[in-house]
């Protein structure tokens, strides 16, 4: 890495952080989060409309394509505060789908789809497969081009918000090479989507069966740009997950500290005991370290080489931070901590999901070893 400054915080980030902090706190109190656990959609549509009106979905989309013209660095504070409030919704999935179009979409796809996504149309990615590979160029789903149509086959897993999405960007293998195709949700057979049971109940995840699904050949993204798009989306996904986990770590630490300062045992507040005091300090140090890496990743994201290194570090560190803080929150709440009514388990479930999307800490550290040594 160069010797230049590797962290910064722009005026735009500060403004978005301020607005996102109050918006997410007001729109996603824990009571609202719990009420949505059993909701079929999984998020509040009125809140989603307000979020779209704020322009957040357009942050990282170029102005000429209907966006605001900033970058992924400015998306980070928004997602961080969503993670802090455990806010549910398709913001990250729609943002990633938009990035796929920004990098690899054809002119017609950019002109027709990106303005709609910026205005609130839901979209998502279908990249994960039963093999479980985190290398996005390892694709088993097939595409066969015949004349003006493309026939798909195979199965995708962990497709977030697929039932609510208008468009799904699917990775496939076409003529032996990775390709991306935009699939309109309304054209899928009724049995194509099956709701998955996942650890994080604030999310909605689906299995997508592509067998015999046909789309127009014009739905194929620019094949010459697919490799660049997959690399970009891999890092974008990890950056947003790191932001979400940093926000979650801050929130669960606050939640735990409040309990340590109010719960008494043997006539003393339990927070005064070293066995609890020292680990919560360790959790806070882990969070601060992860957040520094997060904003370093945001600052360097567009820099070749440095962006990948800092993003992989941020994902690994933020996963460790949230996992440790949420685990200690459960432990410190005693028997209540192991019940469904304790909010600590919501954060632990969130950490287990986020850590294992787009690569866990061990995966990223192995990639870092290749990059740095």
N, C-alpha and C positions, 0 to 999 in steps of 0.2 A: 504494500500500500504506500501511497505517496505520503510526504511529510506535511501536506496541507491540513488545515482544520477539517476534522471529520464529523463535526456536529454543529448544527445551527438550528435556529427557530425563527421562521419568517413572520412578518406581520400578518400575512394571510392565515398562517397556522394558528397564531394567537387569537385572531378574531373568530375563527371556526371553533377553536377549543372553548372559548367563552360561551358562544351560542349553543354548541353541542352539549356542554355541561348542564346548563339549565334546562334545555329541551329534553334531554334523555332522563334527567332526574324527575322532571314533572310528568312526562308521558309514560315512564316505565318504573313506577314504584313496585316494590316486591310483591305487593298484593295483586297488582295487574299482571306481573310475570306469572304468578301462580294460577291466576284465573285463566290464562291462555294455555296452560299445560295440556288441558283437555279439549281445547278448541281445535276444530278440524283444520282450519286455515293456519293457526299457530301465531298469528300476529294481528294487530289492530289496523284495519283498513283506513280508518280516519287518520291515525297517526302516520301511516304510510303516505297518504295524500299530502299531509302537512309537510312531511320530510321532503317530498318531491318539490313542493312549492318553494321550499327554502333553497332549492337548486343544488342539493348535495349530490344528486345522481349525475350531475353535469360537471362536477369539479374537475375530473381528470380527462374530459373530452375536449378536443380542440374547438375553438370558437367557430371556425368555419363549418363545423359539423354539428352545431347546435349546443355546444358546451360552453363552459366558463373559461377553459384554456389554461388551467393550472396543471398540477401533476399528482402523482400518487402520494407525494409527501404531504399534500394538503388534505388527502383523504384520511390520513393516519389519525389526527386528533378526533375526527368524527367517530371513527370505529372504536378508538380507545374509550370514548365516553359511552358508546353503545355497550361495550363490554363491561364497563363499570356499572351500568344499570341493568345488565342482563337483558337488554332489549332484544326482542325477537323480530325477525323480518328478513326480507330478501335483499337488503342493501348490498351486502358483500357479493352475493351471487350475481346481482344485476350489474354491479360495478365491474366484476371480472368479465362478464359476457360483453360488456361495452368495450373493455380493453382488447378483447379478442377481435372485435370489429375494427377498432382503431388501428391495430397493427396489421391485420391480415384481411380485412373486409374488402370486397370490390367497391368501386365507386358507387354503384347502385345500392349495395347493401348499406354502405355508410350513410348515403343520402336518405334512404327509406327507413332504416331501423334506428340509427343512433339518436335522432331527435326524439323518437318515441320513448326510448329507454331513459333519456334525460328528463322526460316529462312524467315518468312514473310507470311505464309499462314494465312488467316484471320479466326478467330473463335469468337464465342460469347456464352452468356448464355441466356436461356429462363426460367426465374424463376417467373416473375410477372404474376399475373392472374387478371381477372376482379374483384375479391373480394377486391383487393387492399391491402391484408395483407402483412406486412413487415416481418412477421415471416416465414422464408423459409421452415420450416417443415410443414406449413399449405398448403398442396398441394391438388388441386381439380382435376387436370388432371390425367387420369387413364392409367395404362399399364396392359396388360394381356399377360401372357407368355403362348405360345402354341408350344410345341416342341422346335424347334430351332429358333423361331421368336417371336417378341414382337409386339403387336398391341397397338397403342396409341390412345387416344381420349381426347378431351378438347381443351381449347384455352389459349394461352399465349399472353401477351401484353408487350409493351415497350421492344421488342427484338431488341437491337441496332445492326445495320450493318448486319442484317440477310440476306439481298439480296446479300451482298458482301462476306459473310462467306462461307467457305468450310465445316465447322463443327459447329453444334449448340448443346451445352450441355443442355439438357432439364430435368427439375425436374418433376417427376411423382409420383403417388401413386401406389405401386406394393404390392399386398397382404396386404394392409392396412398400409404399412410403406413407408416413402419417399425413392425414388430411383433416380438415375441419369442415363441418357442414352445419348450416343453420336449419333446424327442424321446427316447424310451426306446431305448437302444442295441440292445436285444434284438429290437426290432420292425423294424429296418432290413433290407433285402434283403442277401444275402451279398455282392453286388458293389458295395454302396453306398460302402464304404470302400476306399481304395487308399493304401498306404504311399508317402509322398513321400521322395525323397532330398534331404536338407537339409545345410547346411554344418555345423551343430552336431550331431555324432553322438551326443551324450549325450541327445538328445531324440528323441521319437517323434512324427512329424507325419503327418497324413493328409489326403487329398482326400476330401470328402464329396459324393456325388451324391444330390440330393434328388428327382429325377424320379420321380413317381408314389408318393412316400412319403405316407401318410395317417396322421394322428393325431387323437385325439378333440379336439373343440373346447375341452374343459375344460383341455387342455394349453397353451392360449394364456395368456400372462401378461397382466396388467392393461394394456390398451392406453392408458389415460389416463396411465400412469406410465412408458411406454417411453422417452420423450424424456429424462426425468430419469435413468432407468437407464442409457441409453447414455452420457450425459455422465459419470455416476459411474464406469461401467466403464472408460471411456477413461482417466480419471485414475487409477483403481485399477491398471489394467494398466501404465501408465507408472511409477507409484510402485514397484511390485514389480520391474519391470525395472531401474529405477535402483538399487534395493537390491541386486539380484543382481549388477549390474555393479560396484558399489562393492566388494562382497565379493570379486569376481573380481580387481579391480585390486589390492587389498591382497595377495591371495595370490600373484599373478604377480610383484609387486614383491619379496616375500619370496623367492620362488623364484629370481629373477634375482640378488638381492643375495647369496644363498648361493653361487651360481656365481661371481660376481665375487670373492668372498672365498676361494675354493678353487682356481680355475684360474690356473695360472702360465704366463707366456710371456716369453721373454727374461729368465728369472730373477726376474720380479716378478709379484705378483698383478695380474691384469688390472684389478681394481677400483681400482687406484692410478692408472690412466691417466685424464687429464681427459676424453678423448673418450668414456669410458664412465661416469665418475663424475658428470659434470654432467647428462647425460640421465636417469640414474636418479634424481637429485635432482629434476629437473623432473617425472618420473613420480610421485614421492611427493607433491610439491606439488599436482599435478593431482588425485591421489587425495584428499588432505586437503580440498581445495576442494570436490570433488564430494560427499564425505561430509558436509561442513557443509551443503551445499544439500539433501542427502537428508534429514537430520534436521530441517532447516527445513521441508521439504515435509511430513514426517510430523507435525510440530507444528502446522502450519497447515492440514492437509488438510481438516478439516471447516469451515474458514472460507470463506465465499463470496468469490470473487475472489482472495483471497490464496492459497487452496489450489491453484487452477489455475495461477497464476503460478509459485509455488514448485515445483510438481510438474513443470511443463514445463522450468524451469531445471534441476532435478535430473536429469531424463532426458537432456537435452542434455549437461550437464557430466559425468555418469557415463559416458556413451557415449564421449566424448572421452578420459576418463581411462583406461578399460579398453583402448580401441583403441591409445592411445599406449604404455601400459605393456606390453601384449602384443606389439606390434610391436617395441619395443626389446628385449624378452626374446628374440625370435627372432633379431634382428640380433646381439645380444651373444653368443649361443651359437654363432655362426659357422656353418660348414657343417652341424653337427649340428642347429642350430636349424631348418633347413629340412626335416628328416626327420620321419617320422611318430612316431618314438620320443621326440622331444623334447616334454615336457609343455607348453612354451610355445604350441605350436600349438592345444592344447585351449582355452586362454584366448582366442586370436585368433578361433577358430571361434565361441566363445561370444559374443564381442563383436559379430561380424558378424550373428549371429542377433538378439540382444537390441536392437541399435541400430535394426534395421529392423522391429520389431514395434511397433504403435501409434504409429508416426511416428518418423522419424529426427531428428537434431539440427537440420538445416536446416528441417524442417517445424515443429518446436516453436519455433524462433527466429522464424519467420515469424508464428506464432500469438501469440508474445509481443509482437512489434512492434504487432500489432493491439490487444492488451490494454493496453499500457503507453504508447503514444504517440498 
